[in-house]
Amino acid sequence: MFFSIETSGDIPIYEQIVRQVKLAVADGVLSGGQMLPSVRQMAADLAINSNTIARAYQELQNDRVLEPLRGRGMVVRRDALARCTKARNTLVADGVRRALADAIAGGMTADELRELFEAELVKQAKQEKVTSPLRAGDESCD
């Protein structure tokens, strides 16, 4: 799994990891029973402090997304999909609310917003078709 960490952003690094794991589960990139890298391995891969990874993993455990396998590491819970999908939907809704509030405060009309939204949705759909890798559970060409 590939993580993209923004060290100079407003969102703490551990929270970025939590969000990305939840999004990966919701998207099917990570599935129930799948192992995550150890704290040490993830810290080395991302070049960040292992305490940051441990904090993210602890929060994911508290949110019932991950569970420890004694002596083996952390694994995605088999029942995590619904919680992660809900978390993803909440994150997206919050982002849309913030964007709409900014746009309306900036003087955009509802028609301008609809036009912008529709155009961006078409653009994103086209881009997804071009760049989308096979996801976990998708059929492969063997």
C-alpha positions in Angstrom: 0.0 0.0 0.0 1.2 3.4 -0.9 0.8 6.4 1.5 1.1 10.0 0.6 2.2 12.1 3.6 2.1 15.9 3.6 4.6 16.9 6.3 3.9 20.6 6.0 0.1 20.4 5.9 -2.4 21.2 8.6 -3.4 17.6 9.2 -1.2 15.7 11.7 0.7 12.9 10.1 -0.9 10.2 12.2 -4.3 11.4 11.2 -3.3 11.3 7.5 -2.3 7.7 7.9 -5.6 6.9 9.7 -7.6 8.6 6.9 -5.7 6.8 4.2 -6.1 3.4 5.8 -9.8 4.0 6.1 -10.1 5.2 2.6 -8.2 2.2 1.3 -10.5 -0.2 3.2 -13.6 1.6 1.9 -12.2 1.5 -1.7 -11.3 -2.2 -1.5 -7.6 -1.7 -1.7 -7.2 -3.2 1.8 -9.6 -6.0 2.7 -10.5 -7.8 5.9 -7.7 -10.1 7.1 -5.0 -8.3 5.2 -1.8 -7.5 7.1 -0.4 -4.0 7.4 3.3 -3.3 7.6 4.8 -3.4 11.1 5.2 -0.1 12.9 9.0 -0.3 12.3 8.6 -1.1 8.6 6.0 1.6 8.0 8.2 4.2 9.8 11.2 3.3 7.7 9.2 3.3 4.5 7.7 6.8 5.2 10.8 8.2 6.9 8.8 9.3 10.0 8.9 8.5 13.7 7.7 5.1 14.7 5.7 6.7 17.5 3.6 8.4 14.9 2.8 5.1 13.2 2.0 3.5 16.5 -0.4 6.3 17.3 -2.1 5.9 14.0 -2.4 2.1 14.5 -3.7 2.7 18.0 -6.4 5.0 16.7 -7.3 2.5 14.0 -7.6 -0.1 16.7 -9.9 2.2 18.7 -12.0 2.8 15.7 -12.3 -1.0 15.2 -10.6 -0.9 11.8 -7.5 -2.9 12.7 -6.8 -5.6 15.2 -3.6 -7.1 16.5 -2.6 -10.6 15.6 -0.5 -11.8 18.5 3.1 -12.0 17.5 2.3 -11.1 13.8 1.3 -7.5 13.6 -1.8 -5.6 12.7 -4.6 -6.9 10.4 -7.6 -5.2 8.9 -10.8 -6.4 10.7 -13.1 -8.4 8.6 -16.0 -6.2 9.6 -14.2 -2.8 9.0 -15.7 -2.1 5.5 -19.0 -0.5 6.7 -17.3 1.7 9.3 -14.6 2.8 6.7 -17.2 3.5 4.1 -19.1 5.6 6.6 -15.9 7.4 7.6 -15.1 8.1 3.9 -18.5 9.5 3.2 -18.2 11.8 6.3 -14.8 13.0 5.1 -16.1 13.7 1.6 -19.3 15.4 3.0 -17.2 17.7 5.2 -15.0 18.6 2.3 -18.0 19.4 0.1 -19.5 21.5 2.9 -16.3 23.5 3.3 -15.9 24.0 -0.4 -19.5 25.1 -0.8 -19.2 27.5 2.1 -16.1 29.1 0.6 -17.7 29.3 -2.8 -20.9 30.9 -1.6 -18.9 33.3 0.6 -16.9 34.2 -2.5 -20.1 35.1 -4.4 -20.6 32.0 -6.6 -24.2 31.3 -7.5 -25.9 27.9 -7.2 -26.0 27.6 -11.0 -22.2 28.4 -11.2 -21.6 25.8 -8.5 -23.7 23.1 -10.3 -21.9 23.8 -13.6 -18.5 23.6 -11.9 -19.5 20.4 -10.1 -20.8 18.7 -13.2 -17.7 19.6 -15.3 -15.4 18.4 -12.5 -17.3 15.2 -12.1 -17.0 14.4 -15.8 -13.3 15.2 -15.8 -12.7 13.0 -12.7 -14.7 10.1 -14.2 -12.6 10.3 -17.4 -9.4 10.4 -15.4 -10.4 7.5 -13.2 -11.0 5.3 -16.3 -7.4 6.1 -17.5 -5.6 5.7 -14.2 -7.6 3.1 -12.2 -5.5 0.1 -11.2 -7.1 -3.3 -10.5 -8.6 -3.3 -7.0 -8.6 -6.1 -4.6 -11.3 -8.6 -5.7 -11.4 -7.4 -9.3 -10.9 -9.9 -12.0 -7.4 -10.1 -13.4 -6.2 -11.2 -16.8 -4.2 -14.4 -16.0 
